[in-house]
Amino acid sequence: MKKLMTLALMALIASGAQAETKKDSVNKNKPVFTVIKENKITSIKDQNRSGTCWDYSTLSFFEAEILKATGKTYDLCESFVANKTYMDRAIQVVRYHGDCQFAQGGSSEDVLATMKQYGICPEGAMPFPGSLYGDSLNNFNEFFSVLEPYVKSVSHSKAKKLSNQWKVGMQGILDAYLGKCPEEFTYEGKKYTPKSFVQSLGINLDDYVSITSYTHHPFYTTFAVEVQDNWRFPQSYNLPMDEMMKVIDNAIDKGYTIAWGGDVSEDGFTRQGLAYAVDAKKTTQSLQGSDMAKWLKMQPAKKRSIIDSLGCTVPEIVATQELRQERFDNWELTDDHGMLIFGVAKDQNGKEYYMVKNSWGESGDYKGIWYMTKTFIAANTMDFLINKNAIPKDIRKKLGL
């Protein structure tokens, strides 16, 4: 009976695959990619039900940096970074008496700051994500339903003087759900502390800088991008949009990756592994009897269906410096996801896309990889972390690097 059920399941999967193949063959607009440049990355991870894309994407970035510098493959521990970061963030919230945000999200700077201050450990030196509460992956639903009220109660305390015991309680919650950060561990037969381990990885943590592009601050200066998850107030170098994009292209060409942060809430970002900066006006004009008002009233599923059917022929906006600034100021351009840019590919029409590693497991049509048009990245980048040696020399000179 078990064998029959297995065979039936295999047949069902096969028929589903055939149906999908037939469906795709009908859609002539589905992109067919040719890789132009692909840099080495480590394996796809799954953040699951946790707001830790910043953690996964940035550790993926450092894993790629180590791989480029030494040829060695590491799996660095996201739980270590989360444990240290949430404590640091809680301390700041308490110092501000609750007048700032405590949340799951963060930025690439949190990973860099953790590695500089505390070090890092490999996966396996702490409990596997989710294992402490009987899950196979991260699930922060219960964790943060406990953690957020705790931080709020301390930061809004009416006490005239706080004791340090709130930190003991906070650390207890972090350790219960994430595991204790090791003071010492053994890796490949050698003993390390988190600090000595980070020193052994073959990279210089002072080589990393953040890049952005907005007009409300002068170009070629630094400022802290005004989003809530930039709670450490990291400084980003401000470049004109065209130079920001030159930095990305030069980095990929020279074998580097980019820890990207930006907006994936747009209609053109699909769960199938594609991202287009859709020009809604031109898209509706291409649909007989449709108009912009109708598009705006459409359900998201209907919009996705139209975008999927148009595929690589979907009209895109022209990304400009002015449009970036307008969308940032009116809250359309948000900071809601972190990913890793590692290559460039082109579709059958010659349009170029960045190859981007996500942290949602092997989901989508490309098993965890997204193909995001250069226009999408230009329009939706908030900021990104990069090795300063990946920046073109003329731009580095302008920045004083």
Sequence and secondary structure as in RCSB ss.txt:
>XXXX:A:sequence
MKKLMTLALMALIASGAQAETKKDSVNKNKPVFTVIKENKITSIKDQNRSGTCWDYSTLSFFEAEILKATGKTYD
LCESFVANKTYMDRAIQVVRYHGDCQFAQGGSSEDVLATMKQYGICPEGAMPFPGSLYGDSLNNFNEFFSVLEPY
VKSVSHSKAKKLSNQWKVGMQGILDAYLGKCPEEFTYEGKKYTPKSFVQSLGINLDDYVSITSYTHHPFYTTFAV
EVQDNWRFPQSYNLPMDEMMKVIDNAIDKGYTIAWGGDVSEDGFTRQGLAYAVDAKKTTQSLQGSDMAKWLKMQP
AKKRSIIDSLGCTVPEIVATQELRQERFDNWELTDDHGMLIFGVAKDQNGKEYYMVKNSWGESGDYKGIWYMTKT
FIAANTMDFLINKNAIPKDIRKKLGL
>XXXX:A:secstr
 HHHHHHHHHHHHHHHHHHHHHHHHH TTS   EEEEE       B  BSS HHHHHHHHHHHHHHHHHHS    
B HHHHHHHHHHHHHHHHHHTTT S   S   HHHHHHHHHHT   BTTSS  TTGGGT SS BHHHHHHHHHHH
HHHHHT   SS  THHHHHHHHHHHHHH    SSEEETTEEE HHHHHHTSS  GGGEEEEE  SSS TTSEE  
  TT TT   EEE  HHHHHHHHHHHHHTT  EEEEE   STTB TTSEE  B HHHHHHTSTT  HHHHHHS H
HHHHHHHHHHGGG  B    HHHHHHHHHTT S   EEEEEEEEEE TT  EEEEEE SBSS TTTTTEEEEEHH
HHHHHEEEEEEEGGGS HHHHHHHT 
